[in-house]
Amino acid sequence: MKSTIHSTIGETCIICEEKKEMGIHLYTEFICTDCEKDMLQTDAEDPKYKFYLQQLKKITIPKIYS
């Protein structure tokens, strides 16, 4: 019997939607280092800027229940 092993290393980036190992967590989501660097260097006039904003809107702030 052949078993399939699935890699659980890394997380899916909310921007590029690829599985990456290095990055940051912003509230409930993960942003890879590549996308983080690109976002910081993107000018507001660049068409990529709007794409980054759309992707970042997917981030939800977790509710704190007391």
ABEGO torsion letter per residue (X at the ends): XBBBBBBABEBBBAAAGBBBABEBBBEABBBBAAAAAAAAABBAABAAAAAAAAAAAABBBBBBBX
